[in-house]
């Protein structure tokens, strides 16, 4: 992403995303379900597996972030193309 895109992405994260997600009726319930599921998973696994699961979940969150960035950049490029 360009510096401008990164700035706009960060702005949207800080000021727009939460409001947009709250407009999605399923978001709060789904978010809560995932959070509780992660807690339950950590409680079910032994200590020797907890580090692995935590690392795996962290990598999944990172993949999701990369996907969100790519979606934002794609949307930005489409918007630019439509204005030309």
PDB file of N, CA, C and O in Angstrom:
ATOM      1  N   UNK A   1       0.842  -1.176   0.000  1.00  0.00           N
ATOM      2  CA  UNK A   1       0.000   0.000   0.000  1.00  0.00           C
ATOM      3  C   UNK A   1       0.886   1.238   0.000  1.00  0.00           C
ATOM      4  O   UNK A   1       1.992   1.236   0.541  1.00  0.00           O
ATOM      5  N   UNK A   2       0.382   2.270  -0.607  1.00  0.00           N
ATOM      6  CA  UNK A   2       1.105   3.535  -0.589  1.00  0.00           C
ATOM      7  C   UNK A   2       0.947   4.183   0.781  1.00  0.00           C
ATOM      8  O   UNK A   2       0.119   3.755   1.586  1.00  0.00           O
ATOM      9  N   UNK A   3       1.736   5.207   1.040  1.00  0.00           N
ATOM     10  CA  UNK A   3       1.655   5.907   2.319  1.00  0.00           C
ATOM     11  C   UNK A   3       0.271   6.524   2.513  1.00  0.00           C
ATOM     12  O   UNK A   3      -0.269   6.502   3.619  1.00  0.00           O
ATOM     13  N   UNK A   4      -0.302   7.075   1.440  1.00  0.00           N
ATOM     14  CA  UNK A   4      -1.640   7.659   1.519  1.00  0.00           C
ATOM     15  C   UNK A   4      -2.668   6.588   1.874  1.00  0.00           C
ATOM     16  O   UNK A   4      -3.526   6.812   2.728  1.00  0.00           O
ATOM     17  N   UNK A   5      -2.586   5.434   1.229  1.00  0.00           N
ATOM     18  CA  UNK A   5      -3.522   4.349   1.522  1.00  0.00           C
ATOM     19  C   UNK A   5      -3.386   3.891   2.966  1.00  0.00           C
ATOM     20  O   UNK A   5      -4.388   3.641   3.635  1.00  0.00           O
ATOM     21  N   UNK A   6      -2.149   3.777   3.452  1.00  0.00           N
ATOM     22  CA  UNK A   6      -1.931   3.362   4.841  1.00  0.00           C
ATOM     23  C   UNK A   6      -2.540   4.363   5.813  1.00  0.00           C
ATOM     24  O   UNK A   6      -3.141   3.973   6.814  1.00  0.00           O
ATOM     25  N   UNK A   7      -2.386   5.654   5.521  1.00  0.00           N
ATOM     26  CA  UNK A   7      -2.950   6.694   6.371  1.00  0.00           C
ATOM     27  C   UNK A   7      -4.470   6.598   6.393  1.00  0.00           C
ATOM     28  O   UNK A   7      -5.087   6.678   7.456  1.00  0.00           O
ATOM     29  N   UNK A   8      -5.071   6.426   5.221  1.00  0.00           N
ATOM     30  CA  UNK A   8      -6.528   6.295   5.149  1.00  0.00           C
ATOM     31  C   UNK A   8      -7.013   5.008   5.808  1.00  0.00           C
ATOM     32  O   UNK A   8      -8.065   4.990   6.447  1.00  0.00           O
ATOM     33  N   UNK A   9      -6.242   3.932   5.652  1.00  0.00           N
ATOM     34  CA  UNK A   9      -6.588   2.659   6.280  1.00  0.00           C
ATOM     35  C   UNK A   9      -6.598   2.819   7.800  1.00  0.00           C
ATOM     36  O   UNK A   9      -7.533   2.381   8.470  1.00  0.00           O
ATOM     37  N   UNK A  10      -5.556   3.447   8.339  1.00  0.00           N
ATOM     38  CA  UNK A  10      -5.477   3.655   9.789  1.00  0.00           C
ATOM     39  C   UNK A  10      -6.611   4.554  10.272  1.00  0.00           C
ATOM     40  O   UNK A  10      -7.203   4.304  11.322  1.00  0.00           O
ATOM     41  N   UNK A  11      -6.912   5.595   9.508  1.00  0.00           N
ATOM     42  CA  UNK A  11      -8.011   6.484   9.879  1.00  0.00           C
ATOM     43  C   UNK A  11      -9.326   5.707   9.919  1.00  0.00           C
ATOM     44  O   UNK A  11     -10.108   5.842  10.860  1.00  0.00           O
ATOM     45  N   UNK A  12      -9.561   4.899   8.895  1.00  0.00           N
ATOM     46  CA  UNK A  12     -10.810   4.134   8.859  1.00  0.00           C
ATOM     47  C   UNK A  12     -10.878   3.146  10.009  1.00  0.00           C
ATOM     48  O   UNK A  12     -11.949   2.934  10.578  1.00  0.00           O
ATOM     49  N   UNK A  13      -9.749   2.534  10.363  1.00  0.00           N
ATOM     50  CA  UNK A  13      -9.719   1.624  11.513  1.00  0.00           C
ATOM     51  C   UNK A  13     -10.089   2.353  12.803  1.00  0.00           C
ATOM     52  O   UNK A  13     -10.860   1.845  13.617  1.00  0.00           O
ATOM     53  N   UNK A  14      -9.531   3.545  12.977  1.00  0.00           N
ATOM     54  CA  UNK A  14      -9.718   4.287  14.219  1.00  0.00           C
ATOM     55  C   UNK A  14     -11.075   4.977  14.319  1.00  0.00           C
ATOM     56  O   UNK A  14     -11.596   5.167  15.419  1.00  0.00           O
ATOM     57  N   UNK A  15     -11.653   5.355  13.169  1.00  0.00           N
ATOM     58  CA  UNK A  15     -12.840   6.206  13.233  1.00  0.00           C
ATOM     59  C   UNK A  15     -14.084   5.648  12.540  1.00  0.00           C
ATOM     60  O   UNK A  15     -15.185   6.133  12.802  1.00  0.00           O
ATOM     61  N   UNK A  16     -13.952   4.672  11.689  1.00  0.00           N
ATOM     62  CA  UNK A  16     -15.098   4.234  10.905  1.00  0.00           C
ATOM     63  C   UNK A  16     -15.494   2.777  11.104  1.00  0.00           C
ATOM     64  O   UNK A  16     -16.683   2.460  11.136  1.00  0.00           O
ATOM     65  N   UNK A  17     -14.537   1.907  11.237  1.00  0.00           N
ATOM     66  CA  UNK A  17     -14.807   0.465  11.238  1.00  0.00           C
ATOM     67  C   UNK A  17     -15.771   0.051  12.342  1.00  0.00           C
ATOM     68  O   UNK A  17     -16.722  -0.686  12.082  1.00  0.00           O
ATOM     69  N   UNK A  18     -15.545   0.507  13.562  1.00  0.00           N
ATOM     70  CA  UNK A  18     -16.411   0.096  14.685  1.00  0.00           C
ATOM     71  C   UNK A  18     -17.874   0.434  14.394  1.00  0.00           C
ATOM     72  O   UNK A  18     -18.757  -0.396  14.613  1.00  0.00           O
ATOM     73  N   UNK A  19     -18.130   1.639  13.906  1.00  0.00           N
ATOM     74  CA  UNK A  19     -19.499   2.035  13.579  1.00  0.00           C
ATOM     75  C   UNK A  19     -20.100   1.191  12.473  1.00  0.00           C
ATOM     76  O   UNK A  19     -21.273   0.821  12.528  1.00  0.00           O
ATOM     77  N   UNK A  20     -19.293   0.888  11.469  1.00  0.00           N
ATOM     78  CA  UNK A  20     -19.785   0.049  10.372  1.00  0.00           C
ATOM     79  C   UNK A  20     -20.082  -1.369  10.851  1.00  0.00           C
ATOM     80  O   UNK A  20     -21.083  -1.967  10.456  1.00  0.00           O
ATOM     81  N   UNK A  21     -19.213  -1.900  11.699  1.00  0.00           N
ATOM     82  CA  UNK A  21     -19.442  -3.249  12.226  1.00  0.00           C
ATOM     83  C   UNK A  21     -20.684  -3.298  13.113  1.00  0.00           C
ATOM     84  O   UNK A  21     -21.419  -4.286  13.105  1.00  0.00           O
ATOM     85  N   UNK A  22     -20.913  -2.248  13.865  1.00  0.00           N
ATOM     86  CA  UNK A  22     -22.076  -2.219  14.746  1.00  0.00           C
ATOM     87  C   UNK A  22     -23.383  -2.167  13.962  1.00  0.00           C
ATOM     88  O   UNK A  22     -24.438  -2.515  14.492  1.00  0.00           O
ATOM     89  N   UNK A  23     -23.321  -1.736  12.706  1.00  0.00           N
ATOM     90  CA  UNK A  23     -24.508  -1.739  11.849  1.00  0.00           C
ATOM     91  C   UNK A  23     -24.858  -3.151  11.381  1.00  0.00           C
ATOM     92  O   UNK A  23     -25.980  -3.414  10.947  1.00  0.00           O
ATOM     93  N   UNK A  24     -23.898  -4.037  11.475  1.00  0.00           N
ATOM     94  CA  UNK A  24     -24.128  -5.440  11.113  1.00  0.00           C
ATOM     95  C   UNK A  24     -24.730  -6.132  12.323  1.00  0.00           C
ATOM     96  O   UNK A  24     -24.061  -6.291  13.344  1.00  0.00           O
ATOM     97  N   UNK A  25     -25.972  -6.540  12.219  1.00  0.00           N
ATOM     98  CA  UNK A  25     -26.671  -7.125  13.353  1.00  0.00           C
ATOM     99  C   UNK A  25     -25.994  -8.339  13.950  1.00  0.00           C
ATOM    100  O   UNK A  25     -26.105  -8.574  15.153  1.00  0.00           O
ATOM    101  N   UNK A  26     -25.297  -9.113  13.144  1.00  0.00           N
ATOM    102  CA  UNK A  26     -24.682 -10.347  13.620  1.00  0.00           C
ATOM    103  C   UNK A  26     -23.305 -10.131  14.234  1.00  0.00           C
ATOM    104  O   UNK A  26     -22.791 -11.018  14.916  1.00  0.00           O
ATOM    105  N   UNK A  27     -22.705  -8.979  14.008  1.00  0.00           N
ATOM    106  CA  UNK A  27     -21.318  -8.777  14.442  1.00  0.00           C
ATOM    107  C   UNK A  27     -21.111  -8.968  15.944  1.00  0.00           C
ATOM    108  O   UNK A  27     -20.252  -9.760  16.332  1.00  0.00           O
ATOM    109  N   UNK A  28     -21.856  -8.281  16.800  1.00  0.00           N
ATOM    110  CA  UNK A  28     -21.586  -8.446  18.241  1.00  0.00           C
ATOM    111  C   UNK A  28     -21.715  -9.891  18.711  1.00  0.00           C
ATOM    112  O   UNK A  28     -20.897 -10.371  19.495  1.00  0.00           O
ATOM    113  N   UNK A  29     -22.738 -10.574  18.233  1.00  0.00           N
ATOM    114  CA  UNK A  29     -22.946 -11.969  18.634  1.00  0.00           C
ATOM    115  C   UNK A  29     -21.810 -12.858  18.121  1.00  0.00           C
ATOM    116  O   UNK A  29     -21.298 -13.698  18.861  1.00  0.00           O
ATOM    117  N   UNK A  30     -21.424 -12.680  16.885  1.00  0.00           N
ATOM    118  CA  UNK A  30     -20.354 -13.487  16.299  1.00  0.00           C
ATOM    119  C   UNK A  30     -19.028 -13.216  16.986  1.00  0.00           C
ATOM    120  O   UNK A  30     -18.273 -14.145  17.276  1.00  0.00           O
ATOM    121  N   UNK A  31     -18.744 -11.952  17.245  1.00  0.00           N
ATOM    122  CA  UNK A  31     -17.510 -11.580  17.931  1.00  0.00           C
ATOM    123  C   UNK A  31     -17.453 -12.214  19.317  1.00  0.00           C
ATOM    124  O   UNK A  31     -16.419 -12.748  19.719  1.00  0.00           O
ATOM    125  N   UNK A  32     -18.543 -12.155  20.028  1.00  0.00           N
ATOM    126  CA  UNK A  32     -18.613 -12.750  21.367  1.00  0.00           C
ATOM    127  C   UNK A  32     -18.432 -14.264  21.302  1.00  0.00           C
ATOM    128  O   UNK A  32     -17.736 -14.850  22.131  1.00  0.00           O
ATOM    129  N   UNK A  33     -19.064 -14.893  20.308  1.00  0.00           N
ATOM    130  CA  UNK A  33     -18.958 -16.341  20.142  1.00  0.00           C
ATOM    131  C   UNK A  33     -17.506 -16.751  19.899  1.00  0.00           C
ATOM    132  O   UNK A  33     -17.023 -17.715  20.493  1.00  0.00           O
ATOM    133  N   UNK A  34     -16.818 -16.027  19.034  1.00  0.00           N
ATOM    134  CA  UNK A  34     -15.420 -16.350  18.724  1.00  0.00           C
ATOM    135  C   UNK A  34     -14.544 -16.161  19.966  1.00  0.00           C
ATOM    136  O   UNK A  34     -13.699 -17.003  20.270  1.00  0.00           O
ATOM    137  N   UNK A  35     -14.749 -15.060  20.673  1.00  0.00           N
ATOM    138  CA  UNK A  35     -13.964 -14.788  21.875  1.00  0.00           C
ATOM    139  C   UNK A  35     -14.162 -15.884  22.920  1.00  0.00           C
ATOM    140  O   UNK A  35     -13.196 -16.371  23.508  1.00  0.00           O
ATOM    141  N   UNK A  36     -15.416 -16.267  23.148  1.00  0.00           N
ATOM    142  CA  UNK A  36     -15.704 -17.336  24.111  1.00  0.00           C
ATOM    143  C   UNK A  36     -15.142 -18.672  23.635  1.00  0.00           C
ATOM    144  O   UNK A  36     -14.674 -19.480  24.437  1.00  0.00           O
ATOM    145  N   UNK A  37     -15.192 -18.896  22.331  1.00  0.00           N
ATOM    146  CA  UNK A  37     -14.642 -20.132  21.774  1.00  0.00           C
ATOM    147  C   UNK A  37     -13.141 -20.237  21.982  1.00  0.00           C
ATOM    148  O   UNK A  37     -12.623 -21.303  22.313  1.00  0.00           O
ATOM    149  N   UNK A  38     -12.448 -19.122  21.783  1.00  0.00           N
ATOM    150  CA  UNK A  38     -10.998 -19.120  22.023  1.00  0.00           C
ATOM    151  C   UNK A  38     -10.696 -19.390  23.492  1.00  0.00           C
ATOM    152  O   UNK A  38      -9.771 -20.139  23.806  1.00  0.00           O
ATOM    153  N   UNK A  39     -11.469 -18.785  24.397  1.00  0.00           N
ATOM    154  CA  UNK A  39     -11.277 -19.018  25.834  1.00  0.00           C
ATOM    155  C   UNK A  39     -11.530 -20.481  26.179  1.00  0.00           C
ATOM    156  O   UNK A  39     -10.782 -21.087  26.947  1.00  0.00           O
ATOM    157  N   UNK A  40     -12.590 -21.040  25.605  1.00  0.00           N
ATOM    158  CA  UNK A  40     -12.929 -22.441  25.872  1.00  0.00           C
ATOM    159  C   UNK A  40     -11.839 -23.363  25.341  1.00  0.00           C
ATOM    160  O   UNK A  40     -11.464 -24.330  26.004  1.00  0.00           O
ATOM    161  N   UNK A  41     -11.333 -23.069  24.155  1.00  0.00           N
ATOM    162  CA  UNK A  41     -10.265 -23.874  23.577  1.00  0.00           C
ATOM    163  C   UNK A  41      -9.037 -23.859  24.473  1.00  0.00           C
ATOM    164  O   UNK A  41      -8.425 -24.899  24.714  1.00  0.00           O
ATOM    165  N   UNK A  42      -8.678 -22.685  24.965  1.00  0.00           N
ATOM    166  CA  UNK A  42      -7.508 -22.588  25.849  1.00  0.00           C
ATOM    167  C   UNK A  42      -7.724 -23.384  27.142  1.00  0.00           C
ATOM    168  O   UNK A  42      -6.784 -23.969  27.680  1.00  0.00           O
ATOM    169  N   UNK A  43      -8.956 -23.401  27.631  1.00  0.00           N
ATOM    170  CA  UNK A  43      -9.249 -24.145  28.859  1.00  0.00           C
ATOM    171  C   UNK A  43      -9.214 -25.653  28.631  1.00  0.00           C
ATOM    172  O   UNK A  43      -8.878 -26.412  29.540  1.00  0.00           O
ATOM    173  N   UNK A  44      -9.558 -26.086  27.421  1.00  0.00           N
ATOM    174  CA  UNK A  44      -9.619 -27.517  27.125  1.00  0.00           C
ATOM    175  C   UNK A  44      -8.266 -28.148  26.848  1.00  0.00           C
ATOM    176  O   UNK A  44      -8.068 -29.339  27.087  1.00  0.00           O
ATOM    177  N   UNK A  45      -7.340 -27.352  26.344  1.00  0.00           N
ATOM    178  CA  UNK A  45      -6.048 -27.925  25.971  1.00  0.00           C
ATOM    179  C   UNK A  45      -5.097 -27.905  27.158  1.00  0.00           C
ATOM    180  O   UNK A  45      -5.255 -27.114  28.087  1.00  0.00           O
ATOM    181  N   UNK A  46      -4.141 -28.760  27.113  1.00  0.00           N
ATOM    182  CA  UNK A  46      -3.142 -28.788  28.165  1.00  0.00           C
ATOM    183  C   UNK A  46      -2.156 -27.642  28.002  1.00  0.00           C
ATOM    184  O   UNK A  46      -2.074 -27.011  26.948  1.00  0.00           O
ATOM    185  N   UNK A  47      -1.419 -27.393  29.057  1.00  0.00           N
ATOM    186  CA  UNK A  47      -0.426 -26.313  29.062  1.00  0.00           C
ATOM    187  C   UNK A  47       0.606 -26.487  27.944  1.00  0.00           C
ATOM    188  O   UNK A  47       1.072 -25.505  27.366  1.00  0.00           O
ATOM    189  N   UNK A  48       0.959 -27.735  27.645  1.00  0.00           N
ATOM    190  CA  UNK A  48       1.973 -27.985  26.621  1.00  0.00           C
ATOM    191  C   UNK A  48       1.494 -27.603  25.216  1.00  0.00           C
ATOM    192  O   UNK A  48       2.315 -27.378  24.327  1.00  0.00           O
ATOM    193  N   UNK A  49       0.185 -27.530  25.011  1.00  0.00           N
ATOM    194  CA  UNK A  49      -0.365 -27.174  23.705  1.00  0.00           C
ATOM    195  C   UNK A  49      -0.826 -25.715  23.629  1.00  0.00           C
ATOM    196  O   UNK A  49      -1.088 -25.193  22.546  1.00  0.00           O
ATOM    197  N   UNK A  50      -0.919 -25.080  24.770  1.00  0.00           N
ATOM    198  CA  UNK A  50      -1.448 -23.705  24.811  1.00  0.00           C
ATOM    199  C   UNK A  50      -0.587 -22.740  23.999  1.00  0.00           C
ATOM    200  O   UNK A  50      -1.114 -21.898  23.272  1.00  0.00           O
ATOM    201  N   UNK A  51       0.716 -22.858  24.118  1.00  0.00           N
ATOM    202  CA  UNK A  51       1.614 -21.965  23.383  1.00  0.00           C
ATOM    203  C   UNK A  51       1.429 -22.130  21.873  1.00  0.00           C
ATOM    204  O   UNK A  51       1.412 -21.150  21.128  1.00  0.00           O
ATOM    205  N   UNK A  52       1.292 -23.382  21.435  1.00  0.00           N
ATOM    206  CA  UNK A  52       1.080 -23.646  20.013  1.00  0.00           C
ATOM    207  C   UNK A  52      -0.239 -23.039  19.532  1.00  0.00           C
ATOM    208  O   UNK A  52      -0.280 -22.393  18.485  1.00  0.00           O
ATOM    209  N   UNK A  53      -1.305 -23.242  20.288  1.00  0.00           N
ATOM    210  CA  UNK A  53      -2.616 -22.718  19.909  1.00  0.00           C
ATOM    211  C   UNK A  53      -2.597 -21.191  19.910  1.00  0.00           C
ATOM    212  O   UNK A  53      -3.145 -20.564  19.003  1.00  0.00           O
ATOM    213  N   UNK A  54      -1.975 -20.593  20.914  1.00  0.00           N
ATOM    214  CA  UNK A  54      -1.872 -19.131  20.951  1.00  0.00           C
ATOM    215  C   UNK A  54      -1.135 -18.601  19.731  1.00  0.00           C
ATOM    216  O   UNK A  54      -1.556 -17.612  19.131  1.00  0.00           O
ATOM    217  N   UNK A  55      -0.037 -19.251  19.361  1.00  0.00           N
ATOM    218  CA  UNK A  55       0.733 -18.832  18.187  1.00  0.00           C
ATOM    219  C   UNK A  55      -0.088 -19.011  16.910  1.00  0.00           C
ATOM    220  O   UNK A  55      -0.054 -18.160  16.022  1.00  0.00           O
ATOM    221  N   UNK A  56      -0.814 -20.105  16.822  1.00  0.00           N
ATOM    222  CA  UNK A  56      -1.650 -20.367  15.654  1.00  0.00           C
ATOM    223  C   UNK A  56      -2.754 -19.319  15.526  1.00  0.00           C
ATOM    224  O   UNK A  56      -3.009 -18.812  14.434  1.00  0.00           O
ATOM    225  N   UNK A  57      -3.406 -18.996  16.636  1.00  0.00           N
ATOM    226  CA  UNK A  57      -4.458 -17.974  16.614  1.00  0.00           C
ATOM    227  C   UNK A  57      -3.888 -16.607  16.254  1.00  0.00           C
ATOM    228  O   UNK A  57      -4.521 -15.836  15.532  1.00  0.00           O
ATOM    229  N   UNK A  58      -2.707 -16.312  16.750  1.00  0.00           N
ATOM    230  CA  UNK A  58      -2.054 -15.043  16.422  1.00  0.00           C
ATOM    231  C   UNK A  58      -1.754 -14.960  14.924  1.00  0.00           C
ATOM    232  O   UNK A  58      -1.946 -13.912  14.308  1.00  0.00           O
ATOM    233  N   UNK A  59      -1.289 -16.054  14.345  1.00  0.00           N
ATOM    234  CA  UNK A  59      -1.034 -16.084  12.902  1.00  0.00           C
ATOM    235  C   UNK A  59      -2.334 -15.933  12.116  1.00  0.00           C
ATOM    236  O   UNK A  59      -2.352 -15.296  11.063  1.00  0.00           O
ATOM    237  N   UNK A  60      -3.414 -16.514  12.620  1.00  0.00           N
ATOM    238  CA  UNK A  60      -4.715 -16.369  11.964  1.00  0.00           C
ATOM    239  C   UNK A  60      -5.168 -14.913  11.991  1.00  0.00           C
ATOM    240  O   UNK A  60      -5.704 -14.409  11.004  1.00  0.00           O
ATOM    241  N   UNK A  61      -4.957 -14.246  13.106  1.00  0.00           N
ATOM    242  CA  UNK A  61      -5.298 -12.825  13.214  1.00  0.00           C
ATOM    243  C   UNK A  61      -4.452 -11.995  12.237  1.00  0.00           C
ATOM    244  O   UNK A  61      -4.947 -11.046  11.630  1.00  0.00           O
ATOM    245  N   UNK A  62      -3.191 -12.360  12.096  1.00  0.00           N
ATOM    246  CA  UNK A  62      -2.311 -11.656  11.164  1.00  0.00           C
ATOM    247  C   UNK A  62      -2.769 -11.856   9.716  1.00  0.00           C
ATOM    248  O   UNK A  62      -2.758 -10.912   8.926  1.00  0.00           O
ATOM    249  N   UNK A  63      -3.169 -13.080   9.370  1.00  0.00           N
ATOM    250  CA  UNK A  63      -3.700 -13.340   8.029  1.00  0.00           C
ATOM    251  C   UNK A  63      -4.964 -12.515   7.773  1.00  0.00           C
ATOM    252  O   UNK A  63      -5.149 -11.975   6.683  1.00  0.00           O
ATOM    253  N   UNK A  64      -5.809 -12.425   8.763  1.00  0.00           N
ATOM    254  CA  UNK A  64      -7.029 -11.624   8.637  1.00  0.00           C
ATOM    255  C   UNK A  64      -6.682 -10.155   8.408  1.00  0.00           C
ATOM    256  O   UNK A  64      -7.317  -9.490   7.590  1.00  0.00           O
ATOM    257  N   UNK A  65      -5.683  -9.647   9.122  1.00  0.00           N
ATOM    258  CA  UNK A  65      -5.244  -8.269   8.940  1.00  0.00           C
ATOM    259  C   UNK A  65      -4.734  -8.044   7.517  1.00  0.00           C
ATOM    260  O   UNK A  65      -5.075  -7.044   6.886  1.00  0.00           O
ATOM    261  N   UNK A  66      -3.917  -8.973   7.010  1.00  0.00           N
ATOM    262  CA  UNK A  66      -3.409  -8.848   5.639  1.00  0.00           C
ATOM    263  C   UNK A  66      -4.563  -8.822   4.639  1.00  0.00           C
ATOM    264  O   UNK A  66      -4.546  -8.053   3.678  1.00  0.00           O
ATOM    265  N   UNK A  67      -5.554  -9.660   4.873  1.00  0.00           N
ATOM    266  CA  UNK A  67      -6.722  -9.718   3.988  1.00  0.00           C
ATOM    267  C   UNK A  67      -7.488  -8.396   4.034  1.00  0.00           C
ATOM    268  O   UNK A  67      -7.922  -7.887   3.000  1.00  0.00           O
ATOM    269  N   UNK A  68      -7.651  -7.847   5.232  1.00  0.00           N
ATOM    270  CA  UNK A  68      -8.348  -6.563   5.372  1.00  0.00           C
ATOM    271  C   UNK A  68      -7.602  -5.448   4.647  1.00  0.00           C
ATOM    272  O   UNK A  68      -8.215  -4.612   3.983  1.00  0.00           O
ATOM    273  N   UNK A  69      -6.281  -5.441   4.777  1.00  0.00           N
ATOM    274  CA  UNK A  69      -5.482  -4.442   4.064  1.00  0.00           C
ATOM    275  C   UNK A  69      -5.653  -4.577   2.551  1.00  0.00           C
ATOM    276  O   UNK A  69      -5.812  -3.583   1.843  1.00  0.00           O
ATOM    277  N   UNK A  70      -5.619  -5.812   2.069  1.00  0.00           N
ATOM    278  CA  UNK A  70      -5.776  -6.050   0.634  1.00  0.00           C
ATOM    279  C   UNK A  70      -7.162  -5.623   0.161  1.00  0.00           C
ATOM    280  O   UNK A  70      -7.294  -5.047  -0.919  1.00  0.00           O
ATOM    281  N   UNK A  71      -8.185  -5.895   0.945  1.00  0.00           N
ATOM    282  CA  UNK A  71      -9.537  -5.467   0.592  1.00  0.00           C
ATOM    283  C   UNK A  71      -9.621  -3.947   0.525  1.00  0.00           C
ATOM    284  O   UNK A  71     -10.219  -3.394  -0.398  1.00  0.00           O
ATOM    285  N   UNK A  72      -9.031  -3.282   1.491  1.00  0.00           N
ATOM    286  CA  UNK A  72      -9.048  -1.824   1.505  1.00  0.00           C
ATOM    287  C   UNK A  72      -8.337  -1.281   0.271  1.00  0.00           C
ATOM    288  O   UNK A  72      -8.849  -0.390  -0.406  1.00  0.00           O
ATOM    289  N   UNK A  73      -7.160  -1.818  -0.018  1.00  0.00           N
ATOM    290  CA  UNK A  73      -6.400  -1.357  -1.182  1.00  0.00           C
ATOM    291  C   UNK A  73      -7.168  -1.609  -2.471  1.00  0.00           C
ATOM    292  O   UNK A  73      -7.190  -0.754  -3.356  1.00  0.00           O
ATOM    293  N   UNK A  74      -7.793  -2.767  -2.584  1.00  0.00           N
ATOM    294  CA  UNK A  74      -8.581  -3.077  -3.780  1.00  0.00           C
ATOM    295  C   UNK A  74      -9.739  -2.097  -3.927  1.00  0.00           C
ATOM    296  O   UNK A  74      -9.998  -1.605  -5.025  1.00  0.00           O
ATOM    297  N   UNK A  75     -10.433  -1.810  -2.838  1.00  0.00           N
ATOM    298  CA  UNK A  75     -11.533  -0.851  -2.873  1.00  0.00           C
ATOM    299  C   UNK A  75     -11.054   0.533  -3.256  1.00  0.00           C
ATOM    300  O   UNK A  75     -11.715   1.244  -4.014  1.00  0.00           O
ATOM    301  N   UNK A  76      -9.910   0.907  -2.733  1.00  0.00           N
ATOM    302  CA  UNK A  76      -9.316   2.200  -3.044  1.00  0.00           C
ATOM    303  C   UNK A  76      -8.992   2.282  -4.536  1.00  0.00           C
ATOM    304  O   UNK A  76      -9.278   3.287  -5.186  1.00  0.00           O
ATOM    305  N   UNK A  77      -8.397   1.225  -5.067  1.00  0.00           N
ATOM    306  CA  UNK A  77      -8.047   1.202  -6.493  1.00  0.00           C
ATOM    307  C   UNK A  77      -9.290   1.242  -7.378  1.00  0.00           C
ATOM    308  O   UNK A  77      -9.297   1.916  -8.408  1.00  0.00           O
ATOM    309  N   UNK A  78     -10.321   0.537  -6.992  1.00  0.00           N
ATOM    310  CA  UNK A  78     -11.580   0.549  -7.761  1.00  0.00           C
ATOM    311  C   UNK A  78     -12.163   1.960  -7.752  1.00  0.00           C
ATOM    312  O   UNK A  78     -12.592   2.467  -8.788  1.00  0.00           O
ATOM    313  N   UNK A  79     -12.178   2.590  -6.577  1.00  0.00           N
ATOM    314  CA  UNK A  79     -12.708   3.951  -6.470  1.00  0.00           C
ATOM    315  C   UNK A  79     -11.911   4.916  -7.346  1.00  0.00           C
ATOM    316  O   UNK A  79     -12.490   5.772  -8.015  1.00  0.00           O
ATOM    317  N   UNK A  80     -10.601   4.780  -7.342  1.00  0.00           N
ATOM    318  CA  UNK A  80      -9.782   5.635  -8.213  1.00  0.00           C
ATOM    319  C   UNK A  80     -10.083   5.396  -9.684  1.00  0.00           C
ATOM    320  O   UNK A  80     -10.197   6.341 -10.465  1.00  0.00           O
ATOM    321  N   UNK A  81     -10.211   4.136 -10.056  1.00  0.00           N
ATOM    322  CA  UNK A  81     -10.496   3.805 -11.447  1.00  0.00           C
ATOM    323  C   UNK A  81     -11.853   4.366 -11.881  1.00  0.00           C
ATOM    324  O   UNK A  81     -12.005   4.805 -13.021  1.00  0.00           O
ATOM    325  N   UNK A  82     -12.816   4.352 -10.998  1.00  0.00           N
ATOM    326  CA  UNK A  82     -14.144   4.864 -11.333  1.00  0.00           C
ATOM    327  C   UNK A  82     -14.182   6.374 -11.484  1.00  0.00           C
ATOM    328  O   UNK A  82     -15.064   6.912 -12.154  1.00  0.00           O
ATOM    329  N   UNK A  83     -13.221   7.067 -10.858  1.00  0.00           N
ATOM    330  CA  UNK A  83     -13.200   8.528 -10.961  1.00  0.00           C
ATOM    331  C   UNK A  83     -12.459   9.009 -12.191  1.00  0.00           C
ATOM    332  O   UNK A  83     -12.460  10.205 -12.483  1.00  0.00           O
ATOM    333  N   UNK A  84     -11.833   8.112 -12.907  1.00  0.00           N
ATOM    334  CA  UNK A  84     -11.063   8.505 -14.116  1.00  0.00           C
ATOM    335  C   UNK A  84     -11.937   8.488 -15.335  1.00  0.00           C
ATOM    336  O   UNK A  84     -11.469   8.787 -16.434  1.00  0.00           O
TER     337      UNK A  84
END
